[in-house]
């Protein structure tokens, strides 16, 4: 029985490895629309065709520095740098500041790209999303983190899916901005029910104490907390709280997309 299980795991690992190699070694199709395209080694044209590339640049927006919600024209006219939810917190110092960078709102077709990576075992999509996020980070000219820490999944979820999509994105993001990735500084200690249907306050309560840092962290280390999607910010806040408890002082969240209000 043990040998059968072991063989099954090795076969699964071999299959995923071959698939990853295939994603990396068989260029020529746009990751967005799957149409054939000319091979290129520069920028986004390595991943998307000339028709889909404008979709990427069109999604840039002025966003809340703390939670990455898009700021409408009225708030921009008043010179606000934070959304109506975060502005009181920042002004009154109710919570430690948390920077946040995303590429896009969680809308079509980006939601489909995330689903391909998260549920479709499409590891090649992680290369594109990591590159996109890295390009966005460098364009903003922000202080880069010293190390990237992906939001962890539970051991049960990792065994079920076989990979952590945030870790895959972080790996390719790290290559783009030349920063190391560590996957063992933060762990998820609780297996929770589905979060998608919960509101912000319920998510915060549900995630309280769900993550734990595995080591003490020097205050002079700037951490990049990486995820695929920010929905309400509850997961990010819970992870950041665990990292701060371990000594972290400077944290920037980096995610591919943010669910709009």
C-alpha positions as CSV (number, residue, x, y, z in Angstrom):
1,X,0.0,0.0,0.0
2,X,2.8,2.4,1.0
3,X,4.7,1.7,-2.3
4,X,1.5,2.3,-4.3
5,X,0.9,5.7,-2.6
6,X,4.6,6.6,-3.0
7,X,4.5,5.7,-6.7
8,X,1.3,7.7,-7.2
9,X,3.0,10.8,-5.6
10,X,6.1,10.4,-7.8
11,X,3.9,10.1,-10.9
12,X,2.0,13.2,-9.9
13,X,5.2,15.1,-9.3
14,X,6.6,13.9,-12.7
15,X,3.5,15.0,-14.5
16,X,3.6,18.5,-12.9
17,X,7.3,18.8,-13.7
18,X,6.7,17.9,-17.3
19,X,3.8,20.3,-17.5
20,X,5.9,23.1,-16.1
21,X,8.7,22.3,-18.6
22,X,6.1,22.3,-21.4
23,X,4.8,25.7,-20.3
24,X,8.3,27.1,-20.4
25,X,9.6,25.3,-23.5
26,X,6.7,25.5,-25.9
27,X,6.2,29.2,-26.6
28,X,4.0,30.6,-29.4
29,X,0.6,31.0,-27.9
30,X,-0.9,34.0,-26.1
31,X,-1.6,33.1,-22.4
32,X,-4.7,35.3,-22.5
33,X,-6.5,34.2,-25.7
34,X,-4.5,31.1,-26.6
35,X,-4.1,32.3,-30.2
36,X,-0.7,31.7,-32.0
37,X,1.7,34.6,-31.9
38,X,5.2,35.4,-33.0
39,X,7.9,34.4,-30.5
40,X,9.5,37.3,-28.7
41,X,12.0,37.7,-25.8
42,X,11.0,41.2,-24.7
43,X,8.5,42.4,-22.1
44,X,4.9,41.3,-22.2
45,X,5.2,40.1,-25.8
46,X,6.8,36.9,-24.4
47,X,3.4,36.1,-23.0
48,X,0.6,37.9,-24.8
49,X,-0.2,38.8,-28.3
50,X,-0.4,42.4,-29.7
51,X,-4.2,42.3,-29.4
52,X,-4.2,41.3,-25.7
53,X,-1.3,43.5,-24.5
54,X,-3.5,46.6,-24.3
55,X,-5.7,44.8,-21.8
56,X,-2.8,44.8,-19.4
57,X,-1.8,48.4,-19.7
58,X,-5.5,49.6,-19.7
59,X,-5.9,48.2,-16.2
60,X,-3.5,50.5,-14.4
61,X,-5.3,52.8,-11.9
62,X,-4.7,55.2,-9.0
63,X,-5.2,53.1,-5.9
64,X,-5.3,53.3,-2.2
65,X,-1.8,52.9,-0.9
66,X,-3.0,50.7,2.0
67,X,-5.5,48.3,0.5
68,X,-5.2,48.9,-3.3
69,X,-8.9,49.8,-3.9
70,X,-9.1,52.0,-7.0
71,X,-9.7,55.6,-6.2
72,X,-12.4,57.3,-8.2
73,X,-12.0,60.7,-9.9
74,X,-13.6,62.6,-7.0
75,X,-11.2,61.2,-4.4
76,X,-8.3,61.9,-6.7
77,X,-9.5,65.5,-7.2
78,X,-9.4,65.9,-3.4
79,X,-5.8,64.6,-3.4
80,X,-6.7,61.5,-1.3
81,X,-4.0,58.7,-1.3
82,X,-6.2,56.3,0.7
83,X,-9.7,55.1,0.3
84,X,-12.5,56.1,2.6
85,X,-12.0,52.9,4.7
86,X,-8.3,53.3,5.2
87,X,-8.0,57.0,5.5
88,X,-9.3,57.2,9.1
89,X,-7.1,54.3,10.2
90,X,-4.0,55.9,8.7
91,X,-4.7,59.4,10.1
92,X,-5.5,58.1,13.6
93,X,-2.8,55.4,13.6
94,X,-5.3,52.8,14.6
95,X,-3.4,50.1,12.7
96,X,0.2,49.9,11.6
97,X,0.6,51.1,8.0
98,X,0.6,48.5,5.3
99,X,1.5,49.2,1.7
100,X,-0.2,47.4,-1.1
101,X,0.4,47.0,-4.8
102,X,-1.8,45.3,-7.4
103,X,-1.9,45.1,-11.2
104,X,-5.6,45.1,-11.8
105,X,-9.1,44.8,-10.5
106,X,-10.4,41.2,-10.2
107,X,-12.5,41.3,-13.4
108,X,-12.7,39.5,-16.7
109,X,-10.4,38.3,-18.2
110,X,-8.0,38.5,-15.2
111,X,-10.3,36.4,-13.1
112,X,-10.1,33.7,-15.7
113,X,-6.3,33.8,-15.8
114,X,-6.2,33.4,-12.0
115,X,-8.6,30.5,-12.3
116,X,-6.4,28.8,-14.8
117,X,-3.4,29.0,-12.4
118,X,-5.4,28.2,-9.2
119,X,-7.7,25.4,-10.4
120,X,-6.4,24.5,-13.9
121,X,-2.8,23.5,-12.9
122,X,-1.5,26.0,-15.5
123,X,1.9,26.8,-14.1
124,X,2.9,28.8,-17.2
125,X,0.3,31.4,-16.1
126,X,2.4,32.0,-13.0
127,X,5.3,33.1,-15.1
128,X,3.1,35.7,-16.9
129,X,1.4,36.9,-13.7
130,X,4.7,37.1,-11.8
131,X,6.2,39.1,-14.7
132,X,3.2,41.5,-14.8
133,X,3.4,42.1,-11.0
134,X,7.1,42.6,-11.1
135,X,6.8,45.1,-14.0
136,X,4.2,47.0,-11.9
137,X,6.3,47.1,-8.8
138,X,9.4,48.4,-10.7
139,X,7.3,51.0,-12.5
140,X,6.0,52.5,-9.2
141,X,9.6,53.1,-8.1
142,X,8.9,51.9,-4.6
143,X,11.4,50.6,-2.0
144,X,11.8,46.9,-2.9
145,X,11.4,44.3,-0.2
146,X,14.4,42.3,1.0
147,X,12.5,39.0,0.8
148,X,9.2,37.8,-0.7
149,X,6.9,35.7,1.5
150,X,3.9,34.1,-0.2
151,X,0.6,33.8,1.6
152,X,0.6,30.1,2.7
153,X,-2.2,27.5,2.2
154,X,-3.0,24.8,4.7
155,X,-1.2,21.5,4.5
156,X,-4.5,19.8,3.4
157,X,-5.0,22.3,0.6
158,X,-1.4,21.9,-0.5
159,X,-1.7,18.1,-0.6
160,X,-5.0,18.4,-2.5
161,X,-3.9,20.9,-5.1
162,X,-0.2,20.0,-5.2
163,X,1.1,23.6,-5.2
164,X,0.5,27.0,-3.7
165,X,-0.4,29.5,-6.5
166,X,0.9,32.4,-4.4
167,X,4.3,30.8,-4.1
168,X,4.5,30.2,-7.8
169,X,3.7,33.8,-8.5
170,X,6.2,34.9,-5.9
171,X,9.0,32.8,-7.5
172,X,8.6,34.5,-10.9
173,X,8.1,37.9,-9.3
174,X,11.3,37.4,-7.4
175,X,13.2,36.5,-10.6
176,X,11.9,39.7,-12.2
177,X,12.8,42.1,-9.3
178,X,15.9,40.0,-8.2
179,X,14.7,39.2,-4.7
180,X,14.7,35.8,-2.8
181,X,11.6,33.9,-1.9
182,X,11.0,32.1,1.3
183,X,8.1,29.7,1.8
184,X,8.8,28.7,5.4
185,X,8.6,31.9,7.4
186,X,4.8,31.9,7.5
187,X,2.4,28.9,7.9
188,X,-1.3,28.5,8.0
189,X,-2.3,26.9,11.3
190,X,-6.1,26.5,10.7
191,X,-8.1,24.9,8.0
192,X,-11.0,27.2,7.4
193,X,-14.2,26.9,5.4
194,X,-14.8,28.8,2.2
195,X,-14.1,32.5,2.5
196,X,-15.6,33.7,-0.8
197,X,-19.1,34.2,0.5
198,X,-18.1,36.0,3.7
199,X,-18.0,39.8,4.2
200,X,-15.0,41.7,5.4
201,X,-15.8,41.6,9.1
202,X,-16.7,37.9,9.1
203,X,-13.5,37.2,7.2
204,X,-11.4,39.1,9.7
205,X,-13.0,37.2,12.6
206,X,-12.7,33.9,10.8
207,X,-9.0,34.4,10.0
208,X,-8.0,35.7,13.4
209,X,-4.9,33.7,14.5
210,X,-5.0,31.5,11.3
211,X,-1.4,32.3,10.4
212,X,1.8,32.0,12.4
213,X,5.4,33.1,11.8
214,X,8.0,30.3,12.2
215,X,10.9,32.5,13.2
216,X,11.9,35.8,14.7
217,X,12.2,38.5,12.0
218,X,14.6,41.4,12.2
219,X,12.9,44.8,12.2
220,X,15.2,46.1,9.4
221,X,14.0,43.4,7.0
222,X,11.4,44.7,4.5
223,X,9.0,41.9,3.6
224,X,7.0,41.5,0.4
225,X,3.8,39.6,1.2
226,X,2.6,38.0,-2.1
227,X,-0.8,36.7,-3.0
228,X,-2.9,36.1,-6.1
229,X,-6.1,38.0,-5.2
230,X,-7.0,40.5,-2.5
231,X,-10.7,40.3,-1.8
232,X,-11.4,42.2,1.5
233,X,-7.8,42.4,2.8
234,X,-8.6,40.1,5.7
235,X,-6.1,37.4,4.8
236,X,-3.4,40.0,4.2
237,X,-4.1,41.7,7.5
238,X,-4.0,38.3,9.4
239,X,-0.7,37.4,7.7
240,X,0.8,40.8,8.4
241,X,-0.3,40.6,12.0
242,X,1.6,37.3,12.4
243,X,4.7,38.7,10.8
244,X,4.6,41.8,13.0
245,X,4.2,39.7,16.1
246,X,7.5,38.0,15.0
247,X,9.2,41.3,14.7
248,X,8.6,42.6,11.2
249,X,8.1,46.3,10.9
250,X,8.0,47.0,7.2
251,X,5.6,45.0,5.0
252,X,4.4,45.6,1.5
253,X,1.6,43.5,0.0
254,X,2.0,42.5,-3.7
255,X,-0.9,40.8,-5.5
256,X,-2.0,40.4,-9.0
257,X,-5.5,41.8,-8.5
258,X,-8.0,43.3,-6.1
259,X,-11.7,42.7,-5.9
260,X,-13.4,46.1,-6.5
261,X,-16.2,47.4,-4.2
